Amino acid sequence: MSIFDVKCSVYRSAKDRIGTGDMTIAEFLLGERWKEPVLRLRDMVAEYGPLEAKMHEDYKLTKQQLPGATLSGLFSRRKGDCLIQHTGFVAIDIDLGDNTSIGNFGTILRTLRHRAEVAMYMRSCSGTGYFALIPLAYPEHHKEQFRALQKEYAAMGIVLDNACSDITRIRFASYDEHLYVNEQAIPYMGVDLGSQTLAPRAAVYGGHVDSMDSKVQAVETLVSKLEMHHIDITDSYNDWYRIGFALANLPNPIGRQMFHRVSAICKKYNPQECDKKFDTLQRPEKIGLGTFFHICEDYGITLK
C-alpha cells in the first residue's frame, strides 16, 4: 500500500466550502489525469508571462477544469473544526519569487531530494512554482510542525509560503512528468511551540556547546549546512559508522532523524538500510558527539 493511498477532500474551486467528494492523494496528484489542461495553462504562461496569462479568459476557463483538494485532510465542510481525518501530510509551497537569493529551482530541488522527510514534489499547475508533501509525525500539531519546518528550511535559505500552515488550504491539481516520489519518507518530527520545542529548531551557534538542548540545535545547524551545500560526509563506510554512533548520543528520535538527513546526501542512501544500521548503534560506545563535529570540520562545515 502506498503512503499516498489516503483520502482528502476535493473541491470545484478555492471558494468552494462544500466539496464534490473525496479522492486519495495518489489519485489526485499522481498520474496524467490533469495533463491536458495543465499543459495548456503552462503554454499560456510561456507565451504571455505569468501575470498577463492569468488575465486571459482562456486561462481562467482552463483553470476551472482543475479541481482543488485539501491535501492535509478529509473534511465534512472546508472549515478547521470540520476535519474528519488528517491525511498525515502538510503541503509546502516554494515560489521562486520568494527565493530570489537562491537563483534557480535546480538548487532547491537538489536540497529537497536530500531531505529524508520529503515524500514528493512536483510543479504547480502554472509551472511557476513547486510544492512538496511532507508526512508529519504529530499531525495534531499541524501548525506547530509547519512552523518548525519553516524555520528549518529558512536556515537553508528556502522560504516557505506562510499560508501552508492552514490545514484547509486548497491545492489545485497539477501534472509533472518529472515528479519526485519517495515512498520511504521519514515523518518530520520538529514541533515549534514558541519558547519550547519538542524537536530541534534551526539556529546558528558559535563557541562552546554544553547542554543537550544546545547540542541538538548545534547538530541541526551543521546538518542544515551540509544539506544546503550538498556535502556528503558519509561516503566512507567508516565515517558513516562513526557518525551514526556519534548521533546516537542524541535523544530519541532526534538522533535517528539526523542520521537519516546526513545519510540522504549520499547517492548510495537507502532509508531501510540506514534505519537498520542506526538500530545496531544503540549500545554503549566510546564515540561521542564530538566525532560528528570533527568530521564536519574536516569538510569545512563549522558552527561559525
ZISUL-V629641 format. One record per residue. RES is the residue in three letters. SS is DSSP state (H for helix, E for strand, L for the rest). PHI is phi in whole degrees, 0 to 359 (* if undefined). OMEGA is omega in radians with two decimals (* if undefined). Layout:
res->[RES:RES]
ss->[SS:SS]
phi->[PHI:PHI]
omega->[OMEGA:OMEGA]
This chain:
res->[MET:SER:ILE:PHE:ASP:VAL:LYS:CYS:SER:VAL:TYR:ARG:SER:ALA:LYS:ASP:ARG:ILE:GLY:THR:GLY:ASP:MET:THR:ILE:ALA:GLU:PHE:LEU:LEU:GLY:GLU:ARG:TRP:LYS:GLU:PRO:VAL:LEU:ARG:LEU:ARG:ASP:MET:VAL:ALA:GLU:TYR:GLY:PRO:LEU:GLU:ALA:LYS:MET:HIS:GLU:ASP:TYR:LYS:LEU:THR:LYS:GLN:GLN:LEU:PRO:GLY:ALA:THR:LEU:SER:GLY:LEU:PHE:SER:ARG:ARG:LYS:GLY:ASP:CYS:LEU:ILE:GLN:HIS:THR:GLY:PHE:VAL:ALA:ILE:ASP:ILE:ASP:LEU:GLY:ASP:ASN:THR:SER:ILE:GLY:ASN:PHE:GLY:THR:ILE:LEU:ARG:THR:LEU:ARG:HIS:ARG:ALA:GLU:VAL:ALA:MET:TYR:MET:ARG:SER:CYS:SER:GLY:THR:GLY:TYR:PHE:ALA:LEU:ILE:PRO:LEU:ALA:TYR:PRO:GLU:HIS:HIS:LYS:GLU:GLN:PHE:ARG:ALA:LEU:GLN:LYS:GLU:TYR:ALA:ALA:MET:GLY:ILE:VAL:LEU:ASP:ASN:ALA:CYS:SER:ASP:ILE:THR:ARG:ILE:ARG:PHE:ALA:SER:TYR:ASP:GLU:HIS:LEU:TYR:VAL:ASN:GLU:GLN:ALA:ILE:PRO:TYR:MET:GLY:VAL:ASP:LEU:GLY:SER:GLN:THR:LEU:ALA:PRO:ARG:ALA:ALA:VAL:TYR:GLY:GLY:HIS:VAL:ASP:SER:MET:ASP:SER:LYS:VAL:GLN:ALA:VAL:GLU:THR:LEU:VAL:SER:LYS:LEU:GLU:MET:HIS:HIS:ILE:ASP:ILE:THR:ASP:SER:TYR:ASN:ASP:TRP:TYR:ARG:ILE:GLY:PHE:ALA:LEU:ALA:ASN:LEU:PRO:ASN:PRO:ILE:GLY:ARG:GLN:MET:PHE:HIS:ARG:VAL:SER:ALA:ILE:CYS:LYS:LYS:TYR:ASN:PRO:GLN:GLU:CYS:ASP:LYS:LYS:PHE:ASP:THR:LEU:GLN:ARG:PRO:GLU:LYS:ILE:GLY:LEU:GLY:THR:PHE:PHE:HIS:ILE:CYS:GLU:ASP:TYR:GLY:ILE:THR:LEU:LYS]
ss->[L:L:L:L:L:L:E:E:E:E:E:L:L:L:L:L:L:L:L:L:E:E:E:E:H:H:H:H:H:L:L:L:L:L:H:H:H:H:H:H:H:H:H:H:H:H:H:H:L:H:H:H:H:L:L:L:H:H:H:H:H:H:H:L:L:L:L:E:E:E:L:L:E:E:E:L:L:L:L:H:H:H:E:E:E:E:L:L:E:E:E:E:E:E:E:H:H:H:L:L:L:L:L:L:H:H:H:H:H:H:H:H:H:L:L:L:L:E:E:E:E:E:E:L:L:L:L:L:E:E:E:E:E:E:E:E:L:L:H:H:H:H:H:H:H:H:H:H:H:H:H:H:H:H:L:L:L:L:L:L:L:H:H:H:H:L:L:L:L:L:E:E:L:L:L:L:L:L:L:E:E:L:L:L:L:L:L:E:L:L:L:E:E:L:L:E:E:L:L:L:L:L:L:L:L:L:L:L:L:L:L:H:H:H:H:H:H:H:H:H:H:H:H:H:H:H:H:H:H:L:L:L:L:L:L:L:H:H:H:H:H:H:H:H:H:H:H:L:L:L:L:L:L:H:H:H:H:H:H:H:H:H:H:H:L:L:L:L:L:L:H:H:H:H:H:H:H:H:H:L:L:L:L:L:L:L:L:L:L:H:H:H:H:H:H:H:H:H:L:L:L:L:L:L]
phi->[*:282:293:267:274:232:278:230:275:242:225:289:204:292:271:291:251:268:95:248:142:217:215:285:300:299:295:283:254:265:102:244:306:251:303:299:295:296:294:295:300:292:297:292:296:294:281:253:95:298:284:293:301:293:272:282:297:297:296:297:293:293:294:295:283:262:283:242:216:268:290:264:193:255:237:280:205:283:219:304:270:247:289:272:203:284:285:92:242:240:261:249:259:233:253:298:298:274:232:296:292:278:99:205:289:304:295:296:294:297:296:299:293:269:268:295:270:278:273:192:214:202:288:289:298:280:83:265:203:229:224:228:251:232:289:255:286:228:301:292:249:308:297:293:290:297:299:296:300:301:291:295:288:299:295:264:87:254:266:257:297:305:297:292:286:280:295:267:295:274:240:286:300:213:211:208:291:246:298:256:230:228:292:261:304:269:307:289:252:293:223:263:244:79:282:241:223:263:202:298:252:292:199:245:234:219:84:286:245:240:294:299:299:294:296:300:289:294:298:302:298:295:297:299:293:300:293:297:262:54:260:268:254:246:298:280:301:297:293:301:299:292:297:299:299:296:288:293:284:281:298:285:265:297:302:297:298:295:297:296:295:294:293:293:289:282:296:272:301:229:305:293:296:297:297:296:297:295:301:281:265:274:219:305:207:276:276:262:297:302:300:297:299:293:296:300:298:299:261:83:255:230:278:269]
omega->[-3.13:3.07:-3.14:3.12:3.12:-3.00:3.03:-3.14:-3.09:-3.04:-3.14:-3.07:3.13:-3.14:-3.12:3.12:-3.07:3.12:-3.13:-3.11:3.14:3.07:2.99:3.10:3.11:3.13:-3.05:-3.00:-3.02:-3.14:-3.00:-3.08:-3.04:-3.01:-3.02:3.13:3.13:3.14:3.07:3.10:-3.10:3.07:3.13:3.09:3.13:-3.09:-3.01:-3.00:-3.03:-3.09:-3.11:-3.11:-3.09:3.12:-3.11:-3.12:-3.13:3.11:-3.12:-3.13:3.13:-3.12:3.11:3.10:-3.11:3.07:3.04:3.12:3.02:-3.01:3.12:-3.09:3.01:-3.02:2.97:3.06:-3.03:3.05:-3.09:-3.10:3.12:3.13:3.06:-3.13:3.06:3.13:-3.07:-3.12:2.87:3.09:3.12:3.12:3.08:-3.11:-3.11:3.12:3.11:-3.04:-3.09:-3.13:-3.13:3.02:3.14:-3.10:-3.12:3.13:-3.13:-3.10:3.08:3.10:-3.13:-3.14:3.14:-3.12:-3.06:-3.07:-3.10:-3.10:3.08:2.92:3.13:3.13:3.05:-3.06:3.13:-3.12:-3.08:-3.14:3.10:2.97:-3.11:3.06:-3.13:3.09:-3.11:3.08:-3.09:-3.07:3.08:3.07:-3.05:-3.10:-3.10:3.10:3.10:3.14:3.10:3.08:-3.11:3.13:-3.12:3.14:3.09:3.11:3.09:3.14:-3.11:-3.13:3.09:3.14:-3.14:-3.05:-3.11:3.11:-3.12:-3.09:-3.12:-3.04:3.14:2.99:-3.13:3.13:-3.12:3.11:3.11:-3.13:-3.14:-3.10:3.14:3.13:3.10:-3.10:-3.14:-3.13:3.13:3.14:-3.12:-3.01:-3.12:3.07:-3.13:-3.13:3.14:-3.11:3.12:3.07:3.05:3.11:-3.01:2.99:3.13:3.12:3.12:-3.10:3.04:3.07:-3.02:3.11:-3.07:-3.06:-3.13:3.13:3.12:3.13:3.13:-3.09:3.08:3.09:3.11:3.13:-3.13:3.14:3.11:3.11:3.09:-3.14:-3.08:-3.11:3.11:-3.14:-3.13:3.12:-3.05:-3.05:3.05:-3.13:-3.13:3.11:3.14:3.13:-3.12:3.10:3.11:3.11:-3.13:-3.10:3.09:3.07:3.12:3.12:3.02:0.02:-3.02:-3.13:3.13:-3.13:3.13:3.12:3.09:-3.09:3.11:-3.11:-3.07:3.11:-3.14:3.14:-3.11:-3.05:3.05:-3.05:-3.12:3.13:3.13:3.13:-3.12:3.13:-3.12:3.10:-3.11:-3.08:-3.09:3.09:-3.10:-3.13:-3.09:3.12:-3.12:-3.11:3.13:3.11:3.12:3.13:-3.11:3.12:3.09:-3.13:3.10:3.13:3.09:-3.14:-3.12:-3.13:-3.09:*]
